[in-house]
Amino acid sequence: MRLGGIYALERIARDSARDHPTVMEVLSAYVREHAPLPLCTSTAASARPTTDVQAILTVIGRRDINRDRDPLALNDTCLGGANLTDAGLRSADLSYADLSGADLSGADLGRAYLGRAYLTGAYLTGANLGGANLIVADLRSADLTGTDLTGANLGSANLGGAYLDRANLTNADLTNADLTNANLFGTNLTDVRGLP
């Protein structure tokens, strides 16, 4: 029943540009309500989103972003292990979200707000994080291979053990970032601020 309702809302958003913003707000509100951040502290680390929450994330990720009126609000959510491959999350608010172990490969997170987000062990290979705000984000052991971080703010972020092979950090801000044991092989560090 829930899945049918979710996909019915997706059809409405696809068929009606006027209803698109309302549908996306309803769906993102459902995620905030049914996958709140405290849920992450009360479940096993290997837990994944419920079927309905994952279905909503899939719908949100493939929506027509040109119809968005406001940025998506998925802040303070428990989305560990979520599948967000190739998701359109440009300018989304994912602050304080727990995305540990999530698959964000190829996702568009350009200008997204990920301040204090938990991305430990997340897969961000080939993702676009250009201009994203990742201040104080936890990216320990995250796979950022080939990721575009042009102009991203990584101030005080924890990148310990992260894989940044062939990542583009041009004009990124790494002030006070922890790069302990980070793999920077082939990383573009042109005009990076805050490097020791």
ABEGO torsion letter per residue (X at the ends): XAAAAAAAAAAAAAABAAAAAAAAAAAAAAAAAABBAAAAAABBAABBBBAAAAAAAAAAAABBAAABABBBBABGBBABGBBABGBBABGBBABGBBABGBBABGBBABGBBABGBBABGBBABGBBABGBBABGBBABGBBABGBBABGBBABGBBABGBBABGBBABGBBABGBBABGBBABGBBABGBBGBX
